[in-house]
Amino acid sequence: MEIQLIEKDKDSIKIQIKDADMTLISPLVKELLDDEQVSEVKYTTGHPELDIPTLYVRVSAGKPQTALKRAAKSLSNTYKEARDRLVKDLK
């Protein structure tokens, strides 16, 4: 997976996410939508063969890159907890 910055403003950011599938994107978008500081989230795929999917995030407070980092960290913690429980239960 490769992430490329397309544009960044004081309250919005647009990135391209190459080689990501919906298994990653769906939870990330949901986590961003659940964030009270995020006012808008758009994920556009475009043409499957010609376009690289883009993620657009606008915030009402704070920095958009901070919102993305917060969402990624939250997901990382969620999956780490699930992994730890699974490992413990399978011993």
Order of alpha helices (4+ residues) and beta strands (2+ residues): beta-beta-alpha-beta-beta-alpha
